[in-house]
Amino acid sequence: MIQASGLRKVYGNTVALDGVDLHVREGEIYGVLGQSGAGKSTLLRCVNLLERPTAGTVTVAGQDLTALRSGDLNRARQRIGMIHQHFALLSSRTVAGNVAFPLEVMGVPRAERERRVTELLDLVGLSGRGGDRPNQLSGGQKQRVGIARALAGNPSVLLSDEATSALDPATTQSILSLLKRLNTELGLTILLITHEMNVVKSICDSVAIMSDGRVEESGTIADLIRTPGSRLTREIFPLPEPAPAGSITLTFTGDPHQPVVSEVVRKFDVDVSILGGSIENLAGSAVGRLRVSLSGDEEASALDFLRARGVVL
Ligand SMILES: Nc1ncnc2c1ncn2[C@@H]1O[C@H](COP(=O)(O)OP(=O)(O)OP(=O)(O)O)[C@@H](O)[C@H]1O
């Protein structure tokens, strides 16, 4: 659905994007994670051509945006919604007026606009609040208005620029649940940037980790968790570093009720000491990481057994 290839963006002496490739599949929630200055916002602005990349191409829904002239580009952008960290609402307009704004720009007739605004406010859980001003709303409600406005043009893609960074944890969770529901119910593809691992853990199907304008690793969360040494796994399941000499780090992605460790001790002549561990719920299933040291005559066979049971070493 979104394909960015060889994206490069240079501001003066600063290389904000240094050859970024990104592939977001239709219907997925894709998170771009990275620290401040990694290039996340620049990437998002290049995806809808708010910034023109210095080099590289961006294709959204099969259309090469980098090749479009301004009229066609504006039409293509109507199919890409965007929400912002600080909501970017017009304080002089009511909630309904904010949601109606893009419809006015598109030239949608008044009766159709009013019908659509009512429908959108309903969708985001703000029925009956259309006459309020943005300053009468909480942060979470303001973001719901931002989401309703972003959906006005029936986009196939929603871009989210740190949409929950200004919200408290409970409100963050409610906005993430809303995004997940819109993803499922409308088949909306969502590309979000965030510096919060919690956002990635809660709703993302895939992730790219950026630093210094480059993508360090990317893929589905399920695949990255199974990739030995992945940075995502290390960050989701932090264990004391450096690992003690001779220790082994095991990642469990299967059925959490399988007694794999006790089985290995019963079957083989080995002892297991547990040095650290971390368990998380990812997309509804429990994934765990355990650091152990193994000793005994059958260590190699025990490790083979663990691998055969789907444990990642
Ligand atoms: N308009 C601009 N002019 C000059 N330099 C810029 C501009 N926008 C971004 N940069 C630089 O590009 C680099 C990447 O910035 P960017 O905002 O994309 O990072 P980020 O990962 O989104 O960080 P943050 O989370 O703090 O917003 C930084 O070094 C930044 O100073």
PDBQT file of the ligand as one rigid body, heavy atoms in Angstrom, charges set to zero:
ROOT
HETATM    1  N1  LIG A 401      12.957  21.689   8.267  1.00  0.00    +0.000 N 
HETATM    2  C1  LIG A 401      14.161  21.287   8.688  1.00  0.00    +0.000 A 
HETATM    3  N2  LIG A 401      15.260  22.035   8.466  1.00  0.00    +0.000 NA
HETATM    4  C2  LIG A 401      16.479  21.613   8.878  1.00  0.00    +0.000 A 
HETATM    5  N3  LIG A 401      16.721  20.457   9.525  1.00  0.00    +0.000 NA
HETATM    6  C3  LIG A 401      15.653  19.674   9.776  1.00  0.00    +0.000 A 
HETATM    7  C4  LIG A 401      14.324  20.047   9.378  1.00  0.00    +0.000 A 
HETATM    8  N4  LIG A 401      13.480  19.050   9.761  1.00  0.00    +0.000 NA
HETATM    9  C5  LIG A 401      14.241  18.113  10.378  1.00  0.00    +0.000 A 
HETATM   10  N5  LIG A 401      15.534  18.488  10.389  1.00  0.00    +0.000 N 
HETATM   11  C6  LIG A 401      16.659  17.705  10.942  1.00  0.00    +0.000 C 
HETATM   12  O1  LIG A 401      16.552  16.384  10.435  1.00  0.00    +0.000 OA
HETATM   13  C7  LIG A 401      16.862  15.424  11.446  1.00  0.00    +0.000 C 
HETATM   14  C8  LIG A 401      15.681  14.471  11.625  1.00  0.00    +0.000 C 
HETATM   15  O2  LIG A 401      14.607  15.208  12.211  1.00  0.00    +0.000 OA
HETATM   16  P1  LIG A 401      13.154  14.613  12.413  1.00  0.00    +0.000 P 
HETATM   17  O3  LIG A 401      12.289  15.684  12.978  1.00  0.00    +0.000 OA
HETATM   18  O4  LIG A 401      12.698  13.943  11.181  1.00  0.00    +0.000 OA
HETATM   19  O5  LIG A 401      13.431  13.493  13.527  1.00  0.00    +0.000 OA
HETATM   20  P2  LIG A 401      12.392  12.739  14.475  1.00  0.00    +0.000 P 
HETATM   21  O6  LIG A 401      12.871  11.343  14.583  1.00  0.00    +0.000 OA
HETATM   22  O7  LIG A 401      11.011  12.952  13.985  1.00  0.00    +0.000 OA
HETATM   23  O8  LIG A 401      12.607  13.474  15.856  1.00  0.00    +0.000 OA
HETATM   24  P3  LIG A 401      11.491  14.047  16.886  1.00  0.00    +0.000 P 
HETATM   25  O9  LIG A 401      10.861  12.831  17.502  1.00  0.00    +0.000 OA
HETATM   26  O10 LIG A 401      12.287  14.853  17.867  1.00  0.00    +0.000 OA
HETATM   27  O11 LIG A 401      10.544  14.870  16.070  1.00  0.00    +0.000 OA
HETATM   28  C9  LIG A 401      17.214  16.207  12.689  1.00  0.00    +0.000 C 
HETATM   29  O12 LIG A 401      18.613  16.341  12.745  1.00  0.00    +0.000 OA
HETATM   30  C10 LIG A 401      16.563  17.557  12.454  1.00  0.00    +0.000 C 
HETATM   31  O13 LIG A 401      17.274  18.588  13.108  1.00  0.00    +0.000 OA
ENDROOT
TORSDOF 0
